[in-house]
Amino acid sequence: MRRVGLIVFLALVAMIPLCPPFYVTMGSYIGLYTMVALGLVLLTGVTGLTSFGQAAFMGLGAYTTAVLTTTLSWSPWLALVIALLLTIGVALVLGAITLRMGGHYLPLATIAWGISLFFLFGSLPELGGQTGLSDIPALAIAGVEFRDERIYYYLIWLVCLVAMWGTVNLLDSREGRAIRALKGGLSMAEAFGASGLRLKMVVFVYSAILACLAGWLYAHMQRFVNPSPFGVNTGIEFLFMITIGGAGSIWGSVVGATLITFLKTALQGILPKLIGQTGNFETIVFGVMIILVLQWMRGGIWVFFERFLPSKPNKAIGDTSDLPMRTQPQRGEPLLRVDGIRKEFGGLVAVKNVSFDVCAGEIVGLIGPNGAGKSTTFNLISGELPRTDGNVYLGTEKISGLRPSKIARRGLSRTFQHVKLIPGMTVIENVMIGAYLRTSEGFFSAGLRLNRTIEKKVGAEAAKQLKRVGLEESMYVPAGSLPLGKQRIVEIARALCSDPILLLLDEPAAGLRYKEKQELARLLEQLRGEGMTVLIVEHDMEFLMNLVDRIVVMEFGRKLAEGLPHEIRSNPEVLEAYLGGV
Amino acid sequence: MDSSIFLLLAQDALTNGAIYILLAMATILIFGVTRITFLPQGEFVSYGALTLATLQMGKVPGTVWLVLVLGVVAAIMEAFRLQRAGLSREIPVAVVKTLIPPLVVSGIGYVCAPLNLNLGLQVLLTIMIVTMLGPLVYRVAFRPIADASILNLLIAAVAVHFALVGLGLLFFGAEGVRTPAFSEAQINLGVLTITGQSIWIYVTSIAFIGLLAYFFGRTMYGKALRAVAFNRNGARLVGISPSLAGTLAFALAALIGCLSGILIGPITTIYYDSGFLIGLKGFVSAIVGGMASYPLAAGGALLVGFSESFSSFWLSAYKDVVVFTMIIPVLLWLSLRSVHFEEEE
């Protein structure tokens, strides 16, 4: 059924040139706009960033080729290389200065640079000012020129479809899954070894490249360029395309580009006649439409279509995983050493020089009442928070001061107190994120679908871990549809998928029902049996008592006691802290 | 460049800078209180100037009808919301409450427009009409999605910008206007001539900044707005309604925008789409303030004003290029200064 839909779509694209020239032109524009919108889907819908500057990137592509091919008589293909290099350079600079900061700085930087570039196009005499540049040569391969509009249409859609195919492939890969994790904040992707900043940068540069490519194709289709199609308003229209079409899916870009392009043409014909004066009145309709979509159909039109499509086929996984494994440390060997760690938030000392050890094969519980500094200690170990003083060692290596992604590389894996799964992605794909560091396939092999063998292995590994935690029957359901107890267990499977030597669990029992807690306890028993070392932060004393080998108790940021469960149970200081005196 | 040109440019810079300070304050206010990156702030500026110009001609400005239509839409939305919440009994009161202010404002506007009132009364009328638009825009476009991500709120803000610019063209046409100056006076200080209008701008800006400082520092509503900007959930817990705060913030922003439009109407020609760039320059100033600090934003506004006026002297064609490229080093500086922080959706 999905395949039938795809064939119908491709057939439709292929048959447009049989229509009158008007529709061929429209089709070409839709192809170009889809390309730009595609990049924006990846940037906005998938990664949670946005840009108003896509039209400016398009303009950069168009103007670069226009100048180089007319004034300097260069080949358009050489001009394309220069245009792409320029675009990548600009995107890197804009990304480098904005991506480290909060979400709204990128759109504001891109709107500003879009306006600057637009005025520059219109003012520089070398670029032809408002009249623009004409006599741009047609594209030619081996002396054959693409002058016929229908042939050019096919060229545009060829590029567009390849871009769509590559993007779909990319999202279904190691890096793609990490990119999809970014929308919920960087910490999850970082915890499994991905660099969030690098991924954001790659996505932004990729979206800029798609826009530049569309601009280059546009210039050689129109054979002239002027500033007006590259203004901020066009940049905004691209954003409208994906909002209306559906920012969460590749297909949203096609739907949105088609709808906005047709609507704009129709409204530009009708509205001025209706109103009796010339002007871009379609902006009123677009504005109102977007507000309505955001209020009533936030996922866009594609979500509505998608309901009628059957669910995607299950991800193909291999039978065996032979991913490289770490050598687990010898049971009883000291594994984690926390040495006088301290954290100050301004004047508040949240953790006061806490020290303890965890040996291989042990389950150690870190407990304490609310506000005791357990989670802060946890985050100091995992590297999420920088420490004020003290050190943490994993084996013999110092890990304090390293970024979470570097610590993950050394074999420490964690779960989150507030579950961080990607709700729309299947359970197995979520677990596959855990294996990020165990393979190394990059963006290109993913985009070109050269990663199938490795993907199957990773899938097999994820399936193995899901079986290990007893969730194999939920493998192909969206993670967001599971109850909280199971979501926590998926998080444990994901952590196990990274083949850790130390597992850090952050309040795994919080919010669980009694039976769910029992299941969790059983799983942890089993992991201990398998020799896994676990550090659990928890405030549920009862849950931990029968489970752990040793307990470290914290109160008011300092270590209150440490010992075997039965010692802790009878420790008067602990009783005082927990029960407020006996 | 001799000293007289320098003084002239500096005066120009201060005049524009004063306006950008006002707009930057509105931007920061709305972002703090509602998390909306309110790009259409500039539309209130052009609506202010154009509404006044239409009133000057003795015609009913389109904004009067916009107030009426948005009022009716807001009332319908309110009724629908209560119906869905199962509070049907509250519908009549809520609808009347929602309808009365816009009805009164548009009624007064409709009656008074052809009367050829004096300039002062026309200014008051303009302020009343455009200020009313703020809460209505908030109610109709933003309140139903108040809990959305910053990204979606930004997209909604851009959509509102599109709609308002299109409506501006519909109401006022493509012709630019200049409104009459508040004062034709000129003061000669040696080589420097200060126009009455720029004195009006300085005095009004300073007075208004003082008023805002008083409002935020001394009044209950002002403190409530600050509380919401500081911590939305905390403010809700102590009983401050976020939607009331949003309404108030939008009313203030519209008032500030309208006032800016009326003030600069006599010194620059305002078209239906002029507001966007003016508003964006206010925005650039707000960004210099990290979207949070009013004094820093004021510094940013003066920086924008000065770079604009001096680049118009040396590189007049590239005036806007200079102003908007300036944001890049500013962002770089902010980025280097900022501690790594992230926000989640």
Interface residues (C-beta under 8 A of the other chain):
Chain A: T44 G48 L49 T50 F52 V93 L94 I97 T98 R100 M101 G102 G103 H104 Y105 P107 L108 A109 I111 A112 W113 I115 S116 F119 L120 S123 K183 G184 G185 L186 S187 N233 I236 L239 F240 T243 I275 Q277 T278 G279 N280 F281 E282 T283 I284 V285 F286 G287 V288 M289 I290 I291 L294 Q295 R298
Chain B: T37 L39 V140 A141 P144 I145 A148 S149 I150 L151 N152 L154 I155 A156 V158 A159 V160 H161 F162 A163 L164 V165 G166 L167 L169 L170 G173 A174 L277 L280 F283 V284 I287 M291 A317 Y318 D320 V321 F324 T325 I327 I328 L331 L332 L334 S335 S338 H340 F341 E342 E343 E344 E345
